[in-house]
Structure formats: structure tokens, C-alpha cells
Amino acid sequence: MTFYRQVGQVPPKRHTQFRKPDGGLYYEELMGEEGFSSDSSLLYHAGVPSAIVDSQVWDLPDLVTVPNHPLTPRHLKLHDLFAETSKSNAVEDRRLVLGNGDVRISYVVAEQPSPYYRNAIGDECVYVEKGSATVETVFGVLNAVEGDYVIIPRATTHRWLPGPDGVHAYCIEANSHIAPPKRYLSRYGQFLEHSPYCERDLHAAGEPLVVEDTDVEVLVKHRGNGPGGIVGSRMTYATHPFDVVGWDGCLYPYTFNVSDYEPITGRIHQPPPVHQVFEGNNFVVCNFVPRKVDYHPLSVPVPYYHSNVDSDEVMFYCGGDYEARKGSGIGLGSISLHPGGYAHGPQPSAIEASLGAERFEELAVMVDTFRPLELGEGGTAVDDGVYAWSWAGRRKS
């Protein structure tokens, strides 16, 4: 994110002496992407940010995936993954639903504080389906509410503190960085006038979060020889990582609420790219929000059947009533997986039913991936097993 911010105390010149009230030096950390060739921020720590006193194995939850073979569209009922009340936390208890070598999609219902955590593999985009949370980070505090995307850059130490009603989180973990689509940005990184959101809609920490403590454990997810090339470590730091008195730069966590997305509509049905909100390497994130729909006198408001031959489509239904899936069994908390190589579209009965509609009151988060997705243990556990036959109304006996 090339939108520059300064929070807390920083020296007037980078890489120069910056002293504490007692005369000692603050420790400067550059957190940057792509080997000093992309966005970065400078953070000023009271303690040494590399001082660790222990490192142990963190046994990650089940990250094994199985191919979607034979090729099958699927309906996954995420709300069945967790009981009505959950003693889970938003880091250790994520259940893997779908994944490939570029991105993993998990779901969690959390009521307990998470450990301190850092994902050293890629950025995270966590959509708050329901509830709220305070997200404490090395950059400061974010307040996440229903409808927020929480964008957390790779290697940002943070933890999740659920609100009084817990937090239902749809977690998109990349093996890359996650950013607004390039076509929304000028060559210098400013949002352009045709973008459906802009800098005013992004909310970052406003002040530092400084905590004094010693021997603080941080769970680190990083590259290794585990399933999907992922392993975990428990690293114990001599001083608390939240000891940053100030930072500045263009790399930091932020929230963006889906209600601030201004939908792009037309006289006839618009293709999914007009709903795009973020992109990563080999995947995109889109949101379908309440909106005025097609206004040509002969328009068909629901999507046409389409074969997006280069990608798998994952749709998470999180609000309203999704018109194109009426009659399929899809409801709130459902995921539909439409794999590449399969033509998909609305249920037949939904086409006629949509004619004359002026608005759709629907909310869904879509991830399109350019490599095939495999099923995680969470996805396998809540596959309804019948969605694939819903267009035909029967299965071959």
C-alpha cells in the first residue's frame, strides 16, 4: 500500500540516531517487501527485535489437502464446522477448507484471545463475517467489525482478541502479497477515479501500542517441509514485540469495510472483474454487494452460464439472499466451489425469477484462483454431497 503514514515518534532523518529519554538508542527495523525493491516501513523498537531466547516446534493444525477429483462442483457448509459456542482462537483453531500452492482458505469461530502470531509465508486477508475483534499488531491496534477485511502484511506480529460475541472469520492466506488491483491505481500508487474505493476507506492504527514484558512467545508460520511446504515454530522473544514507539512508511495492516465498496453496474450484466477488491499472486478477491442491477428493458439480472477456463471460483455467501443460487440449498455460511473445466451459472429456476428485479440484496466474497484448489479437512467435513446434481435435479442411478 503506497499510501504513506507516520504514527508515533520517528526521527527527522531515517537511519540516524534516535534516542530514548534515558539516552539509549531505539532500535530501527526496516520491514520491506521484495528485497528492498518495494513498499516498506521503518519501526523504532525499545528492545532488540531479533533477540530470542528459545525456539520450539509449533505443531500446526491439519493442512493436508486432497484433489477435487473426479471434477465436481461442491457446496461446503462452513457454519457446521464449529459449535454455537466455541472455545477456539482465531489463529490455532482455523480449519482449512480449500488450498493450493498460492492461497489457503480457512474458517474459524473464535471466542478466546489468540497467541501472538506471525505469518512469514505471505499476507493475510481476513474477512469478518460476524462479530468483532481487536487486532493488536506491532504497528498499533485495529478495530475489526462485521464486514471488515483485515489486511495483515507478511511477518506482522499480531494477535486477535474477539469481542463479546466472538468473531467469525474467513481467512485468506496468500503465499504472496495482497493489494488493491493495479488497474485501480495510478503509476504512483494513488487510487484512480474509477476505483470502487479509495484511501479514505482504509483504516490503519492511529497510535503505537507499547507493552512491556519479557520472554514473550510468538507463533510463526513459515516455509518448510510440512504439508503445502508449511511448518510452524514457537519463538520466544527476550522483550515484548509490541515495543514500537513510532513507525512510518507504506507497509502496514489496515481494515476496509465491504459497505464502503461502491458497486459498478450497467444496463446489462457486468462480469465478475467489476467486483474485484484485492489481488494476490495467481488469485483475486471480489465482493458482490447490495446494488442496483441491470436496467436494460430485456436484461437478465442473474449471471449467464460461464466457463472461466483458467480458474476455480469460490463464493462465500455471507449476507442477504444470493439470487443466482436460489433452489440449490446454498444459504448463509455456504461456500460454492465451481472448478475450472466446468460450466457454471444460476439454477434454472432463478433465471425467470430474476426478470424485472431492480436490486439484489446480497453479499458474497469470491476468490478466483488460477491453479486448481484442493479440499482441506474442513472442506471435506462439510461437503453436502448433492450440490453437483442440483442443476439437473437428479443423479444418475
C-alpha positions as CSV (number, residue, x, y, z in Angstrom):
1,M,0.0,0.0,0.0
2,T,1.8,3.1,-1.2
3,F,-0.3,5.5,0.9
4,Y,2.3,6.9,3.4
5,R,1.6,7.1,7.1
6,Q,3.5,8.2,10.2
7,V,2.5,7.0,13.6
8,G,4.1,7.9,16.9
9,Q,7.7,9.2,17.3
10,V,10.2,9.0,14.5
11,P,13.5,10.9,13.9
12,P,13.5,13.6,11.3
13,K,16.0,11.6,9.1
14,R,15.9,7.9,8.6
15,H,18.8,5.7,9.6
16,T,20.1,8.3,12.1
17,Q,20.4,8.3,15.9
18,F,17.1,8.3,17.7
19,R,17.4,8.2,21.5
20,K,15.2,7.2,24.4
21,P,14.6,9.6,27.3
22,D,17.4,7.8,29.2
23,G,19.8,8.4,26.4
24,G,19.9,4.9,24.9
25,L,19.2,4.3,21.3
26,Y,16.0,3.0,19.9
27,Y,16.5,0.0,17.5
28,E,15.5,0.7,14.0
29,E,13.9,-2.2,11.9
30,L,13.1,-2.0,8.2
31,M,10.2,-4.1,7.3
32,G,10.1,-4.3,3.5
33,E,8.9,-6.3,0.6
34,E,10.7,-7.9,-2.4
35,G,14.2,-7.4,-1.1
36,F,14.4,-3.6,-0.6
37,S,12.7,-3.1,-4.0
38,S,9.1,-2.5,-2.9
39,D,6.9,-1.0,-0.1
40,S,8.4,-0.8,3.3
41,S,8.1,0.8,6.8
42,L,10.7,1.7,9.4
43,L,9.8,0.8,13.0
44,Y,11.6,2.0,16.1
45,H,11.8,-0.6,18.9
46,A,12.7,-0.1,22.6
47,G,14.2,-3.6,22.6
48,V,16.3,-5.6,20.1
49,P,13.8,-7.0,17.6
50,S,16.0,-10.1,16.8
51,A,16.6,-11.1,20.5
52,I,15.1,-14.6,21.0
53,V,15.7,-16.9,24.0
54,D,14.0,-20.1,22.7
55,S,12.6,-21.7,19.6
56,Q,10.5,-24.8,19.6
57,V,8.3,-26.7,17.0
58,W,4.7,-25.5,16.7
59,D,2.5,-28.4,15.5
60,L,0.2,-26.8,13.1
61,P,-3.4,-27.9,12.6
62,D,-4.1,-30.4,9.7
63,L,-3.0,-28.7,6.4
64,V,-3.2,-31.8,4.2
65,T,-5.3,-31.4,1.1
66,V,-6.8,-33.8,-1.4
67,P,-7.5,-33.2,-5.1
68,N,-11.0,-32.3,-6.2
69,H,-11.1,-35.5,-8.3
70,P,-13.3,-36.5,-10.0
71,L,-14.0,-32.9,-11.0
72,T,-17.1,-31.9,-9.0
73,P,-18.8,-28.6,-8.1
74,R,-19.3,-28.5,-4.4
75,H,-21.3,-26.9,-1.6
76,L,-19.4,-26.6,1.7
77,K,-21.4,-25.6,4.8
78,L,-18.9,-23.6,6.9
79,H,-21.3,-22.9,9.8
80,D,-21.3,-26.7,10.6
81,L,-17.5,-26.6,11.4
82,F,-18.0,-25.0,14.8
83,A,-20.5,-25.4,17.6
84,E,-22.7,-22.4,18.6
85,T,-20.2,-21.5,21.3
86,S,-16.6,-22.0,20.6
87,K,-13.6,-22.1,22.9
88,S,-11.4,-21.6,19.9
89,N,-9.0,-18.8,19.0
90,A,-8.5,-17.2,15.6
91,V,-5.0,-18.5,15.0
92,E,-4.6,-22.1,16.2
93,D,-8.1,-23.3,15.5
94,R,-8.5,-22.3,11.9
95,R,-9.9,-25.2,9.8
96,L,-8.5,-25.5,6.3
97,V,-11.3,-25.5,3.7
98,L,-9.5,-25.2,0.4
99,G,-6.0,-24.6,-0.7
100,N,-3.3,-24.7,-3.4
101,G,0.3,-23.6,-3.8
102,D,-0.8,-19.9,-3.9
103,V,-3.5,-19.5,-1.4
104,R,-5.3,-21.2,1.5
105,I,-8.8,-20.5,2.7
106,S,-9.8,-21.3,6.3
107,Y,-12.7,-20.6,8.6
108,V,-12.8,-20.1,12.4
109,V,-15.3,-19.1,15.0
110,A,-13.3,-17.7,17.9
111,E,-14.2,-16.5,21.4
112,Q,-10.8,-16.8,23.1
113,P,-7.7,-14.5,22.7
114,S,-5.2,-15.8,20.2
115,P,-1.5,-16.2,20.9
116,Y,0.9,-13.7,19.4
117,Y,1.3,-14.8,15.8
118,R,3.3,-14.0,12.6
119,N,2.7,-15.4,9.1
120,A,6.1,-15.4,7.4
121,I,4.8,-17.0,4.2
122,G,2.5,-14.3,2.8
123,D,-0.1,-11.7,3.5
124,E,-3.4,-12.5,5.1
125,C,-6.8,-11.1,4.2
126,V,-9.3,-12.0,7.0
127,Y,-12.9,-11.2,6.3
128,V,-15.1,-10.7,9.5
129,E,-18.3,-12.5,8.7
130,K,-19.9,-11.8,12.1
131,G,-18.9,-10.4,15.4
132,S,-15.9,-8.2,16.1
133,A,-12.3,-8.2,17.3
134,T,-9.5,-6.1,18.5
135,V,-6.4,-6.9,16.4
136,E,-3.3,-5.9,18.3
137,T,-0.2,-5.5,16.0
138,V,3.3,-4.3,16.1
139,F,2.0,-1.2,14.2
140,G,-0.8,-0.5,16.7
141,V,-4.4,-1.5,17.2
142,L,-7.0,-2.2,14.6
143,N,-10.7,-2.5,15.5
144,A,-12.4,-5.1,13.2
145,V,-16.1,-5.2,12.9
146,E,-18.6,-7.2,10.8
147,G,-17.9,-6.7,7.1
148,D,-14.3,-5.7,7.6
149,Y,-11.4,-7.1,5.5
150,V,-8.3,-7.1,7.8
151,I,-5.2,-7.0,5.6
152,I,-2.1,-8.1,7.5
153,P,1.2,-7.9,5.7
154,R,3.6,-10.9,5.8
155,A,5.7,-11.1,9.0
156,T,3.5,-8.7,11.0
157,T,3.3,-9.9,14.6
158,H,-0.2,-9.6,15.9
159,R,-3.0,-11.3,17.9
160,W,-6.8,-11.5,17.8
161,L,-8.9,-10.5,20.8
162,P,-12.6,-11.4,20.0
163,G,-15.3,-9.1,21.1
164,P,-18.1,-10.0,23.5
165,D,-20.0,-12.0,20.8
166,G,-16.9,-13.6,19.4
167,V,-15.7,-13.4,15.8
168,H,-16.5,-15.5,12.7
169,A,-13.5,-15.2,10.4
170,Y,-13.0,-16.2,6.8
171,C,-9.2,-16.4,6.4
172,I,-7.5,-16.0,3.1
173,E,-3.7,-16.8,3.5
174,A,-1.5,-16.0,0.5
175,N,1.9,-17.2,-0.5
176,S,2.4,-13.7,-1.8
177,H,1.4,-10.1,-1.1
178,I,-2.3,-8.9,-1.2
179,A,-3.0,-5.5,-2.6
180,P,-5.7,-3.5,-4.5
181,P,-5.8,-4.3,-8.2
182,K,-3.2,-2.5,-10.2
183,R,-5.9,-1.1,-12.6
184,Y,-7.3,0.9,-9.8
185,L,-4.0,2.7,-9.1
186,S,-2.0,5.4,-10.8
187,R,1.6,4.7,-11.7
188,Y,2.5,6.3,-8.3
189,G,0.0,4.2,-6.4
190,Q,-2.9,6.6,-5.8
191,F,-6.4,5.3,-6.2
192,L,-7.9,6.5,-9.5
193,E,-11.3,8.0,-10.0
194,H,-12.8,4.8,-11.5
195,S,-11.8,2.7,-8.4
196,P,-14.8,1.5,-6.3
197,Y,-13.0,2.6,-3.1
198,C,-10.1,4.9,-2.2
199,E,-7.7,5.8,0.6
200,R,-10.4,7.4,2.8
201,D,-11.9,3.9,3.1
202,L,-8.8,2.3,4.6
203,H,-8.3,2.4,8.3
204,A,-4.9,1.8,10.0
205,A,-3.7,2.2,13.5
206,G,-3.6,5.8,14.8
207,E,-1.1,5.4,17.6
208,P,1.6,3.0,18.8
209,L,0.8,0.0,21.1
210,V,3.6,-0.3,23.6
211,V,3.7,-3.2,26.0
212,E,6.5,-4.1,28.5
213,D,7.1,-7.8,29.1
214,T,9.8,-10.4,28.8
215,D,10.0,-13.9,27.4
216,V,7.1,-13.5,25.1
217,E,6.1,-16.4,22.8
218,V,5.2,-15.8,19.2
219,L,3.8,-18.5,16.9
220,V,5.5,-18.3,13.5
221,K,4.1,-20.0,10.4
222,H,6.9,-20.3,7.8
223,R,8.2,-22.3,4.9
224,G,9.4,-25.8,5.4
225,N,8.8,-29.4,4.6
226,G,5.3,-29.8,6.0
227,P,2.0,-30.2,4.0
228,G,1.9,-27.5,1.4
229,G,5.5,-26.6,2.3
230,I,4.4,-25.0,5.6
231,V,5.7,-25.6,9.1
232,G,5.4,-23.7,12.4
233,S,7.8,-22.6,15.2
234,R,7.2,-21.2,18.7
235,M,9.8,-18.4,19.1
236,T,10.3,-16.7,22.5
237,Y,11.5,-13.1,22.4
238,A,13.5,-11.6,25.2
239,T,11.3,-8.5,25.2
240,H,7.8,-7.8,24.0
241,P,7.5,-7.3,20.2
242,F,5.0,-4.6,20.9
243,D,7.7,-2.1,21.9
244,V,7.5,0.2,18.8
245,V,7.3,3.8,19.8
246,G,6.8,5.0,16.3
247,W,6.9,4.0,12.6
248,D,6.5,5.4,9.2
249,G,6.2,4.1,5.6
250,C,3.9,2.5,3.2
251,L,3.6,-1.1,4.6
252,Y,1.2,-1.7,7.4
253,P,-2.0,-3.5,8.3
254,Y,-5.4,-1.9,7.7
255,T,-9.1,-2.6,7.5
256,F,-11.5,-2.0,4.7
257,N,-15.2,-2.5,5.2
258,V,-17.3,-4.1,2.4
259,S,-20.0,-1.5,3.0
260,D,-17.6,1.1,1.6
261,Y,-17.3,-0.7,-1.7
262,E,-19.1,1.3,-4.4
263,P,-20.6,-1.3,-6.9
264,I,-20.1,-0.9,-10.6
265,T,-23.3,-1.6,-12.5
266,G,-24.6,-1.4,-16.1
267,R,-27.6,-1.8,-18.4
268,I,-26.7,-5.4,-18.9
269,H,-25.0,-7.9,-16.7
270,Q,-21.5,-7.0,-15.7
271,P,-18.7,-9.6,-15.5
272,P,-17.1,-10.6,-12.2
273,P,-13.9,-8.3,-12.6
274,V,-16.1,-5.2,-11.8
275,H,-16.5,-6.7,-8.3
276,Q,-12.8,-7.1,-7.6
277,V,-11.4,-5.7,-4.4
278,F,-7.9,-7.3,-4.0
279,E,-5.4,-9.4,-5.8
280,G,-2.5,-11.7,-5.0
281,N,-0.2,-13.9,-7.0
282,N,-2.4,-16.3,-9.1
283,F,-5.7,-15.3,-7.3
284,V,-8.1,-12.4,-6.9
285,V,-10.7,-11.4,-4.3
286,C,-14.1,-10.0,-5.3
287,N,-17.1,-8.9,-3.3
288,F,-20.7,-8.9,-4.5
289,V,-22.6,-6.2,-2.5
290,P,-26.2,-4.9,-2.4
291,R,-26.7,-3.0,-5.6
292,K,-28.9,-1.8,-8.4
293,V,-28.9,-4.4,-11.1
294,D,-29.1,-4.4,-14.9
295,Y,-31.6,-1.8,-16.3
296,H,-31.9,-2.7,-20.0
297,P,-35.6,-3.4,-20.6
298,L,-34.7,-7.0,-21.7
299,S,-31.9,-7.6,-19.2
300,V,-31.4,-10.9,-17.3
301,P,-30.1,-9.8,-13.9
302,V,-28.6,-13.1,-12.8
303,P,-25.3,-14.3,-14.4
304,Y,-25.1,-16.1,-17.7
305,Y,-23.6,-19.6,-17.7
306,H,-19.8,-19.3,-17.9
307,S,-16.7,-21.4,-18.3
308,N,-13.9,-19.5,-16.7
309,V,-11.4,-21.9,-18.2
310,D,-8.3,-20.6,-16.3
311,S,-9.6,-20.6,-12.7
312,D,-11.5,-22.1,-9.9
313,E,-14.3,-20.0,-8.4
314,V,-15.0,-20.0,-4.6
315,M,-18.0,-18.0,-3.5
316,F,-18.6,-17.4,0.3
317,Y,-22.3,-16.3,0.9
318,C,-22.3,-14.1,4.0
319,G,-25.3,-11.8,3.8
320,G,-28.6,-11.2,2.1
321,D,-30.1,-13.6,-0.4
322,Y,-28.0,-14.6,-3.3
323,E,-30.3,-14.7,-6.3
324,A,-28.4,-17.0,-8.7
325,R,-28.2,-19.8,-6.2
326,K,-31.9,-20.0,-5.2
327,G,-33.1,-23.6,-5.3
328,S,-29.6,-25.1,-4.8
329,G,-29.5,-25.4,-1.0
330,I,-27.0,-22.6,-0.7
331,G,-27.5,-20.3,2.3
332,L,-25.7,-18.0,4.7
333,G,-22.3,-19.5,5.6
334,S,-22.2,-21.6,2.5
335,I,-19.3,-21.9,0.0
336,S,-19.8,-22.9,-3.6
337,L,-16.8,-24.3,-5.4
338,H,-17.0,-24.2,-9.2
339,P,-13.8,-25.7,-10.6
340,G,-12.1,-24.7,-13.9
341,G,-13.2,-27.0,-16.7
342,Y,-16.9,-26.9,-15.6
343,A,-19.5,-24.5,-16.9
344,H,-21.5,-23.0,-14.1
345,G,-24.2,-20.5,-13.7
346,P,-27.6,-19.8,-12.0
347,Q,-30.1,-22.5,-11.0
348,P,-32.6,-22.8,-13.9
349,S,-35.5,-21.5,-11.8
350,A,-33.5,-18.4,-10.7
351,I,-33.3,-17.1,-14.3
352,E,-37.0,-16.4,-14.9
353,A,-37.5,-15.4,-11.2
354,S,-34.9,-12.6,-11.6
355,L,-36.5,-10.8,-14.5
356,G,-37.7,-7.4,-13.6
357,A,-35.6,-7.2,-10.5
358,E,-34.2,-3.7,-9.7
359,R,-31.9,-4.5,-6.8
360,F,-30.1,-7.5,-5.4
361,E,-29.7,-7.5,-1.6
362,E,-26.8,-10.0,-1.5
363,L,-23.4,-10.1,0.0
364,A,-20.7,-12.6,-1.0
365,V,-16.9,-12.8,-1.0
366,M,-15.4,-14.5,-4.0
367,V,-11.9,-15.9,-4.5
368,D,-10.8,-16.9,-8.0
369,T,-7.6,-19.0,-8.2
370,F,-5.5,-19.6,-11.3
371,R,-4.4,-23.0,-10.1
372,P,-6.7,-25.8,-9.1
373,L,-7.9,-25.9,-5.5
374,E,-7.8,-28.9,-3.3
375,L,-10.0,-29.8,-0.4
376,G,-8.7,-29.4,3.2
377,E,-10.1,-31.3,6.1
378,G,-12.6,-28.6,6.9
379,G,-14.0,-28.6,3.4
380,T,-14.2,-32.4,3.3
381,A,-16.0,-32.4,6.6
382,V,-18.9,-30.1,5.5
383,D,-19.4,-31.1,1.8
384,D,-23.1,-31.6,1.3
385,G,-22.5,-34.2,-1.3
386,V,-25.5,-33.3,-3.5
387,Y,-25.0,-29.8,-4.9
388,A,-23.3,-31.0,-8.1
389,W,-26.6,-32.6,-9.2
390,S,-28.8,-29.6,-8.4
391,W,-29.0,-28.1,-11.9
392,A,-30.2,-31.5,-13.3
393,G,-32.4,-32.2,-10.4
394,R,-31.2,-35.8,-10.2
395,R,-28.2,-38.0,-10.1
396,K,-27.6,-40.9,-12.5
397,S,-28.7,-44.1,-10.7
